[in-house]
Structures are given as C-alpha cells and as structure tokens.
Amino acid sequence: MTFDAKQFLSTVGASPGVYRMLDAQGNTLYVGKAKRLNARLASYFRGRLNAKTQAMVGRIADINITVTRSEIEALLLEQTLIKSLRPPYNILLRDDKSYPFVFVTDRHAFPALEYKRARQRKSDGRYLGPYPSSGAVRESLALMQKIFRIRSCEDSVFAHRSRPCLQYQIGRCSAPCVDYISEADYRRDLEHAVMCLEGKSEHVTQALTDAMEQASQALDFEEAARLRDQIQQLRTLQQRQFVDTEGGDADIFALAQRPGGLSVAILSVRDGRLLGARHHTPPNDLDLAPATLLANVVGQYYLAQPHDIPAEVITSHALTDDQLLQNALSQQAGKHIRLTHQVRGHRAQWQDLAVTNAEQHLTSTLASRQQMSTRFAALQKALGLEHTPKRLECFDISHSHGEATVASCVVFDPDGPRKSDYRRFNITGVAAGDDYAAMQQALTRRLKRITTDAGTAPDVLVVDGGKGQLNMARNVLETLGIGSITLLGVAKGTTRKAGLETLFLDTPEHPLALDATSPALHLVQHIRDESHRFAIAGHRAARDKTRRTSTLQEIPGIGAKRRRELLRFFGGLQGVKKAGRSELARVPGISEALAEIIYQSLHG
C-alpha cells in the first residue's frame, strides 16, 4: 500500500513540531523538526529533491508528527529522538558512554593526578575537563608529573611503600609515600599542576619565579635550581601551546567534504589552552548542504549528549537556523552562548586549525578507504567470488586455561572495521579449554539470527584456528541450512609469523596459497588480528570481574561485617581458603556451625 501524501498533508497544521518518517515495518527512517509542519512536510512531496532524498521518500509508509509549543522545543525533542532511535538517514555521532577527566581526590593527604572516565562530575573530588580524548588526558598527566613530580601510583601501592620507587629515581615523583616531602609542599605542587591544567600556567610561572628569588636570597641554591628547572619546563610548554597567548573558552567545529566522504573536526579550547581534537565521519545519506549538515552535528553534539557547552561555539561554515540553534544552546546551558563563524585574531587561528585538522583527517580516511577497497577487490579475485564481498565476519576464542571463555565476532566492510556491529559471546556450558565447542556455540548463536531475518548475513566468514575450527563452522552452517556464505579458515604457520599463514577455502581439502605481499592476505590478517584483540580484551574483562568478586559473597550468612572480619583475621581470601574449620571458628562472629558452612562452601 503506497503512502497517500496528499491526504496526509491535508490533516497537518502549521504548528511547530517534530515528524518521524516510518517504513513498511514501522522502523524510523528519519526524524526532523519544522517551524511549520505542513510547509516542511509538503516540500518532500512537491519540491525538487536530490536522488538520495527521493529514495528515502519512496520508502515512506507513514509519518508520525508531534506538535510542540515552540521551535526550540521541537529542536530539543528532535535531538532526543535521534539519540534514542538512531534513524539511518539522520546525521549520527558516536554517543560516548563516558568522558575522560583528570581527577584529584579530596580523600587523601597526598592525592595523585588520575585519569578517570565518568558520565559527569561527582562530589568525590575535583574533575578537570572533560578532555576531547584519552590521549589528551594522558599527555597532560605526563607533563604535570614530569614538571611538578606528582605521584601516579595507586593508593594501595602508596600505602605499602617502604622506600622510594623508580619514579622518584628518575625525577618524576617527590616520594610522599616515604615522607620525602611535607604535606604542605606536596599540596602546593599539586595546586600548581591543577592551575596549569586549568590554563593558568602564567600565574604558576610568576609564583615559581618569586619563590626562586626568595630561595636564592636565602642561599638555598639547590631549591632555587629546582625551581629554575620547573620554570624553564613551563616556558617550553607555553611556547608549544601557542593558543595560550589569548584566553577564552570555545569549541570549534570544522567540516571538510569531498566526493566519497566527509570529516568533522571538533577542537576544544579552555582558558585559551587547546585541549585536543576529536573527529567524526558521519554518513551524509541525504546529500545535505554543509550549512545544514554542520548545524545537525552541532545540535546533536550538545543537545543529544551531555557535553559542556562553552561560552563560544565557532564553526567553519554559516549554519542554517543559526539563531534558533544559538537560543537552544543558551537555554540548555543556562547562560548566553555565542554561535558564530565570523571570527578574527586568535579565534581565526583556532578556526583555521580546526579546518586543517578536518582536511587532514578526511585525506587519511579516504586513503584508508581506497586501500580497503583495493584489498576487498583482491579478496574477491583470490576467492573466485562473483561479486566483491560487502561484509566480512571473523570469529576467535580467548580464555586462560579454560577460565572466562569469550568468543569475538568482528565485522569489516569496504570502509574498514564496522565497530558498531562487533559482538562478544560469553561461552557457558562447555568443557574448559574446548575451543571447538566454544566456536560452535558462538557461531550458532550468531548465525541463528540470519535464519530468522533478524541479522545481516556475511559474504565471507573467517574462522581463526585452522582445519578443526573450519570443520566446526561448516557443520554449523549445514545444521542451520545456510549455504550462501563463503568459509575461510586461517591456520598459523609453523613459525607463527605473519605472512606464513595457511588459508583454507570452504573445506580443509582446498588450501589457498597467497603471496605474502597480497592485499587479500593483508585483509585477512587485519581482520584476524582485530578479532584476536577484541576477544582478548573481552576475556580479560570477564576474568578480572570474576577474580574481583569474592567467593565469600556467595555464602549464606556471611554479610559485609563477617566478610570483613574473615579477611582481616586471615589477611585475605587465600588465607581464608587455607584455614581449617577450627581456625575459622576463632574469627569473631563466626560460630562452629557457620565455620562448617564456610569450609564446605569453599572446599565442596
């Protein structure tokens, strides 16, 4: 049944609101906002549209509308729906689950500068940031520890040190763990480091200069020399941070677009200091103009995700509905936000820098895509396929002597790794170390979705593990009645070196010989290594989670207080496990009956 646009438009009023375009299965294709719903929706059916928009309109089976009181309310609702529904034709940014901060606890006499991820700031200490990337945080921490010798160790390590560690020996720590520095002096250095992270390095430099002169006058030349070295390091840092010459808080958005792709660079400047950059490469499925596309990116970045909104947002292009977006950002932030693309002076330098970042990232992305396209074409030729494969999936198994077995599934398409489709499978109910059974379970759980039309089938299924795993994959495909997937097994060479792998096509009786320089082999190695990395990361997380969970928590009658007494009495869980029934009964609060329960629970 075709969508009756004429009849539908006759029922739509001129109010502001949000519309959702749905396909025949009820899935949302696109979410948009409008100042006047009837005029905006009519443009899809009466105006001249580009080919991509016409293709989307051809899939419309229904349109849902929500009337709002104002255009700003419509914009906020639009971004909320885009975040929750993630329609395929909207501009979609990666939704960060947490943000990197530099953290300073207020619960320790000698706090460390820590890297910490969090959704938002809490009340357990000072949060500096958020930073645009984890790399920016780690670089900042390394600089502050080098200049001010702030400790970087865990609290548990700090509490049990009896002599200085290597960081003290190389001049990266003042050794507060063994009282080589007083609490007051350490706090002073920490405060100086925090001020530098807040962009106030010039104030710190002046304070250090005054302290150096006082030390020199007091004939404390060793202290004066130390302060001199700190000042020199700070001056070097200030020269590197050329944007420090002017103050201000701003985020700068720059768009670079060429045939085949686009890139958006976002630079964060706080207190005049460049914190770093992040990049996005969203698909432009509707061929939106740069002004509209960048406006969608800015709106989604702030209104659909909890990013801090600085006093100024600078863009490389004039935006559509820029005044509306500025008012929405101001309402969201609770203060006036300036949104502009016309800037001068040091702000123009920030803008140029963002444009350069976007162009360089786009160049790198397009080159990577070209290389990946070449590899896919080579794989098609090597495997003798009729068409170039569009989707590769690779499975791998990881465990430690059978503990916490995890299977990984990674996905590549002609654009490279498709990380949103990566999956991990926690393997249960198989014998420890039985990789074949683990592979069977993972493949069955994944491929069953194809038989119910709930998943996309891969063109090529890569199995890491050689002949045995390949046979297992073949059995799973035959059991599920799936015959359209090409199987590729990867067995390590005798020396386990890259380039010496043995490939098997569909069955172990069909080995595939590829030259070590073959782009097809490089693609197989890439996806195999990525599946291996992803499996190991999942296994380590599962293993560490298991090991962090005390088995005492599973024993009935053992609450937090008794558990604490047991661990304190025996010095840890291993001591509890080694204890006999009579020794357990000596612990305060543990009766003989409870000691028997504990012993039986731990030893079976």
Number of C-alpha atoms within 10 A of each C-alpha: 5 10 16 11 17 11 9 14 15 10 8 16 13 13 18 23 26 26 21 21 21 21 18 13 8 12 16 22 20 23 24 21 26 23 18 17 22 19 15 16 19 16 11 15 14 10 8 10 14 11 11 15 16 14 12 19 19 12 15 22 18 19 19 11 15 15 20 18 10 13 21 22 16 22 24 20 21 24 24 16 18 22 18 9 14 18 19 16 17 19 21 20 20 12 12 10 10 13 19 23 26 23 21 21 16 12 9 9 12 22 22 20 23 19 18 17 18 13 14 14 16 9 8 11 13 16 21 18 18 23 23 20 15 18 12 16 23 16 10 20 20 15 17 23 21 18 22 22 21 27 26 18 17 11 14 8 9 19 11 10 13 9 12 17 15 11 18 17 11 9 14 20 22 23 24 21 21 15 11 13 14 13 13 11 12 22 16 13 19 23 14 22 24 21 15 21 22 15 21 18 22 17 13 20 21 12 13 18 17 13 16 21 16 14 17 15 11 10 11 13 14 11 15 21 14 11 22 18 13 18 22 13 17 20 15 11 15 18 12 10 14 14 19 22 12 12 16 17 16 25 24 26 28 25 27 22 15 11 6 11 16 22 25 26 26 26 25 24 25 20 17 22 25 21 21 16 20 17 19 18 21 17 17 17 13 18 13 15 12 19 17 16 21 23 21 20 19 20 20 22 20 17 23 20 17 15 15 14 20 19 18 18 20 24 25 24 17 17 21 16 11 16 13 13 23 20 17 21 26 17 13 16 17 10 13 15 21 16 23 18 19 13 14 10 8 17 20 15 14 23 24 15 16 28 24 16 23 28 21 14 21 25 18 12 19 18 12 15 18 16 16 22 18 16 20 26 17 19 22 17 14 16 17 10 14 8 10 17 18 13 19 24 23 26 28 28 28 25 21 13 10 14 15 21 27 28 27 28 26 26 22 24 17 21 16 21 18 15 10 9 11 16 17 21 21 15 18 13 8 14 10 16 16 13 21 18 18 26 27 18 19 23 22 17 12 16 19 17 13 15 13 8 9 10 12 11 19 22 18 22 23 29 30 26 19 18 21 16 24 27 18 17 27 19 14 19 19 11 10 13 11 15 10 11 14 17 22 26 28 24 19 16 13 9 8 10 9 12 16 16 23 17 26 22 17 21 16 17 9 11 16 16 13 17 11 13 9 14 21 23 21 20 21 23 16 15 23 22 15 21 29 21 16 23 26 21 16 22 25 18 14 18 17 12 11 13 10 9 10 11 13 22 12 13 16 11 14 18 12 11 9 16 17 13 15 23 16 14 16 17 11 12 15 10 13 20 17 14 14 13 17 13 14 23 18 14 17 11 14 18 14 15 10 18 21 16 18 25 18 12 15 14 9 7
